[in-house]
Amino acid sequence: MNDTTRAQTVEAIIATHARTEGPLLPILHDVQHALGCVDAATEAQIALALNLSRAEVHGVVSFYHDFTEEPDPRPCVQLCRAEACQARGVEALVAAAEAAAGKRVRLATVYCLGLCSVGPAARAIGPGGDHLHARLTADTLAQVIENA
């Protein structure tokens, strides 16, 4: 996608959310989905449209694990490593998860998927959609990664 098309895509996304309260996060999610990332030029375009500083937009992009600054076409499996999942044994699954992911699947650490009572938990994001998985074992986590 060339720069003009990217800018037009972002402009259309911004227009979709222009009249909503608190449009930044919905805009960022839509941009991430449409372009595969939220790069510096896009941050600047969003900041200008919303009358924010680029630093404010970048702060949100860099804070949330859902946004990336460069596109990565690989499916992603987010592995929760927050305290509740740690208490339920997630750390024992990390080495097997890394081996199963290899270079084909991006394995990302996140801190809380909201499934604290049924951890260890993971979220698979790929062409097949966005799916949460709970009560993971080494075998079930490997299967999640394989199916991503």
Secondary structure, 3 states (H helix, E strand, C coil): CCHHHHHHHHHHHHHHHCCCCCCHHHHHHHHHHHHCCCCHHHHHHHHHHHCCCHHHHHHHHHHCCCCCCCCCCCCEEEEECCHHHHHCCHHHHHHHHHHHHCCCCEEEEECCCCCHHHCCCEEEEECCEEEEECCCCHHHHHHHHHHC
